[in-house]
Amino acid sequence: MSDPEIPRDAELTALIDGALPEAERAALERRLAADPELAGRLSVLRQGGRDFAPAFDLLLAAAPGDRLETILAGAIERVSRMAPVTGTPPRDRQRLAFRIAAGFILFLAGTSLGVLLPRVLGTAPSEQAERGPSNWRSAVADYLTLYTRDTLAGIPDDAATRTAELAQAGTRLALDLTPEKVALPDLQLKRAQLFEFNGKPLAQLAYLGPGDGPVAFCIIVNGAADAPAKFEEREGQNIVFWSKGGRGYLIIGRTGRQNLEALAAQLQEKIS
């Protein structure tokens, strides 16, 4: 990379596409794990990677087919008559005809876009906002896709450091966080970090277990209304999330749903 301190969008895109050499990928993943602003940029780039081919298939299916066929046939016929005047080769005339017809098609399809797009994406507008990059659970899920066992395995186990990290996070969240309260069976707390999401304090407690890789417990002060625990999947990760006391909570990882819900229940009892 041209500048290891400021990765460009090209390098981030190459990471998303799996096109970076192993050494550069590992270095960039370490940087992302330590730089929430850069990780946020990666999240934005990931949102641009959605496959829109089904969207245009649906738009085309909903378009007035008979009318579009008439437009296309008319365009081809009109452009074909240009040959004696312009000397345009037949193949170029055909290409031009299709471009003209495509312009009409896009214009007509565009009038339906506002109605059809929520259907294409499989969500209503409110659901799109819930799943979009402005949703904190999406940001956490995107970030955690960068984690591997090696991301956490190299962090020294230091009880005094973990206690200090928890105290700092607890101060920002107005919560009493201690090693005893956040302890989880078969998981070792490796790091407690403070971030900020849309101007709101966000803490991430990262754990490492023997089987399914990293697990994270996250808390954000977002003023959300109390809500019971729910389950969802994002970016290949399982998530259990809930709200209480103006804070949002979630626990996320590749561990099974039943185990994750049991861990969430313990955290609800001890913290939220």
C-alpha positions, -999 to 999 in steps of 0.1 A, spaced: 0 0 0 12 35 -8 8 48 27 2 23 56 -10 51 79 -38 62 56 -53 33 37 -71 44 5 -105 33 -6 -88 12 -32 -71 -9 -5 -104 -12 15 -122 -23 -16 -95 -49 -23 -100 -62 12 -137 -65 7 -131 -83 -26 -105 -106 -11 -79 -93 -35 -52 -82 -10 -20 -102 -6 -20 -121 27 6 -98 44 -12 -66 34 -46 -80 44 -33 -89 79 -18 -55 83 -49 -37 72 -71 -59 95 -50 -49 125 -53 -13 116 -91 -16 112 -94 -33 146 -77 -4 162 -92 25 142 -130 29 145 -131 58 120 -114 36 94 -137 7 102 -166 30 97 -153 39 62 -151 2 54 -187 -2 66 -198 25 42 -179 9 13 -195 -25 21 -230 -9 18 -221 -1 -18 -216 -38 -26 -252 -48 -27 -262 -68 -58 -287 -48 -77 -293 -71 -106 -325 -85 -90 -337 -49 -85 -335 -42 -122 -351 -75 -130 -381 -66 -109 -383 -31 -124 -382 -45 -159 -409 -71 -150 -431 -43 -136 -426 -20 -166 -452 -18 -194 -438 -45 -216 -459 -39 -247 -451 -2 -247 -414 -8 -243 -413 -33 -272 -430 -7 -294 -405 19 -284 -376 -4 -291 -389 -15 -325 -396 22 -335 -361 33 -324 -344 6 -345 -366 14 -375 -358 52 -373 -321 47 -369 -320 22 -397 -332 49 -421 -301 70 -412 -278 49 -434 -282 67 -468 -275 101 -452 -249 94 -426 -232 63 -439 -233 48 -405 -224 11 -405 -253 -13 -398 -237 -26 -366 -232 9 -353 -268 18 -362 -281 -11 -342 -261 -1 -312 -273 34 -314 -309 22 -317 -306 1 -285 -291 31 -267 -320 53 -277 -345 27 -266 -326 21 -233 -330 58 -225 -368 56 -229 -368 24 -208 -348 39 -180 -370 70 -180 -402 49 -177 -387 25 -152 -375 54 -130 -411 65 -124 -417 32 -107 -385 31 -87 -398 49 -56 -426 23 -53 -407 -8 -62 -373 -2 -45 -386 -12 -10 -400 -44 -25 -367 -51 -44 -347 -48 -12 -373 -68 7 -379 -41 33 -402 -12 39 -385 22 43 -385 19 81 -369 -15 78 -343 -2 54 -332 23 80 -331 -4 106 -308 -24 84 -287 4 69 -253 18 79 -269 42 104 -280 13 125 -255 6 153 -260 -32 151 -250 -31 114 -219 -12 122 -209 -36 150 -216 -66 127 -195 -51 99 -167 -44 123 -167 -79 138 -163 -96 104 -127 -83 105 -120 -102 137 -103 -136 137 -89 -157 166 -55 -141 159 -69 -106 164 -75 -113 201 -51 -142 208 -21 -119 208 -35 -96 235 -17 -102 269 -39 -114 297 -36 -87 323 -63 -84 350 -53 -49 360 -55 -37 324 -89 -52 319 -102 -37 351 -90 -3 341 -105 -6 306 -139 -17 321 -138 12 346 -132 37 318 -160 23 297 -183 22 327 -177 59 334 -188 69 298 -218 46 299 -228 54 335 -226 17 344 -207 -2 370 -187 -26 349 -164 -50 367 -146 -82 356 -171 -102 378 -201 -87 362 -190 -92 326 -175 -127 331 -190 -153 308 -186 -191 310 -159 -206 286 -150 -171 273 -120 -150 282 -123 -112 282 -95 -100 260 -102 -63 256 -127 -35 265 -127 -6 241 -146 27 238 -159 39 205 -184 65 194 -213 59 170 -233 89 157 -221 109 186 -231 83 212 -207 64 234 -203 27 224 -183 2 244 -172 -32 230 -161 -60 252 -142 -86 231 -140 -123 243 -123 -153 229 -135 -189 235 -122 -223 226 -146 -231 197 -164 -205 176 -140 -176 176 -145 -140 189 -176 -130 207 -184 -93 215 -207 -77 241 -216 -41 231 -234 -13 249 -245 20 235 -261 50 252 -288 57 226 -320 66 246 -339 36 233 -370 25 249 -369 -7 270 -373 -38 247 -369 -75 254 -342 -96 239 -345 -105 202 -324 -126 178 -312 -117 143 -284 -125 119 -261 -99 102 -230 -104 81 -229 -141 90 -230 -133 127 -256 -143 152 -269 -114 174 -291 -112 205 -300 -76 213 -322 -57 238 -327 -23 254 -330 -11 289 -326 22 308 -318 42 277 -291 19 265 -289 -6 238 -272 -40 244 -261 -68 221 -240 -99 221 -227 -111 188 -206 -140 174 -206 -171 153 -216 -193 182 -250 -210 181 -282 -192 188 -291 -212 219 -257 -205 235 -258 -168 226 -293 -164 241 -280 -181 273 -251 -157 275 -274 -127 268 -297 -138 297 -267 -138 321 -256 -104 310 -292 -90 314 -293 -103 349 -260 -89 359 -258 -56 341 -288 -42 322 
